[in-house]
Amino acid sequence: MSTMSELIQEGKLHRITLKNRNGKTLISISLLWAVILVIAAPQLLLVVLISLALDLVDIEYDGQELGLAREG
């Protein structure tokens, strides 16, 4: 199996989940689709990053919340 095929397969296995402040799932997509969306619509990445900075959403990777630095 080639390296590209392995990367694509791994991207299909892992999931990225965006949740609101109350823990309700807003969107859950595979890592592969997340990368494709960031490439196709970089403005979407900016919206997600601003939402993270304002503490409006949380990001989970394979069911584990990412330990992004939060002060306070």
Sequence and secondary structure as in RCSB ss.txt:
>XXXX:A:sequence
MSTMSELIQEGKLHRITLKNRNGKTLISISLLWAVILVIAAPQLLLVVLISLALDLVDIEYDGQELGLAREG
>XXXX:A:secstr
  HHHHHHHHHHH EEEEEETTS EEEEEEHHHHHHHHHH HHHHHHHHHHHHTT EEEEETTEE       
